[in-house]
Amino acid sequence: MVMAPDLVAAFLTLQLAGVVTLLLVPMVLPLSWWLARGRGRGRGTIRALVNLPLVLPPTVLGFYLLLFLGPHGWLGHLTQRLGLGLLPFSFAGLVLASMLYSLPFAVQPLLVAFGSIPEALLEAASVLGAGPWQRFRRVVLPLAWSGLLNASVLVFAHTVGEFGVVLMLGGNIPGKTLVLSVSLYNHVEAFEYGEAQHLAGLMVLFSFFVLWLLYGVRFRGGIHV
């Protein structure tokens, strides 16, 4: 049976995933466009940095964020000067950590979508007098809707399933930083396997639903990936 603290953790997890998705996906649009269609040096280095969370243990990312955002870190000094306080062990800190950890899940689908847009369409829009922003808004975004949807779904789902980075930076504060994955860990650590099994089962069903939605939309849209 799902307990009341677990319901609070579930609500906080969904809130975190929603905020991260709404902030991250629009923010990476210019970066993804530049990586997909831009020219010049440095794109390989930027791609490596963007994809670093895919191979980096999440506890390592959480550890460095804890150092940089802590009272003795340069980012911690900056946030205090700006009147934001310290971000570790706060919801805002979880948002920042989750955005960094989910960065490649937002960028990669957009790279595919932007890279598949025919150059001829952009050239035709330019000939008709459309500026860069008009071409991006009226041509690129409508053609890249599947990439936007995929990025949003993947970021949301990935944020729901995070563990290491949120545990390192957010800790275990009920109602403030305690998310579902950490709550599951707490149940296992306390030998409460019944409660852990219910939470794990819900997360498995959620993950399956996300993948079903993702692939269902792709096939209905004629995109076979």
Beta strands, then each sheet from edge to edge (+ up, - down):
end
